[in-house]
Amino acid sequence: MRRCAHLVNANVETLLFELPQGRRSEWQCEQALDGLKKLEPSPIASPAKVTYIQAANYDQHLERLRECDW
């Protein structure tokens, strides 16, 4: 998760993939993103930067990998 924080601090939109666990995986990603805002010191320069991270999983969003800039 901290690696995602480094990317968003550089204004890079990030797609965070979780292993498929049904609806629960999206909830876990969202919970982890909320946790980033609460860390002291925060790895994210601004809480608003969390919006640069989008949660995804391999069952529902695999096609989104085509959009990624590797």
ABEGO torsion letter per residue (X at the ends): XAAAAAAAAAGBBBBBBBBBAEAAAAAAAAAAAAAAAABOBBABABAAAAAABBBBBAAAAAAAAAABBX
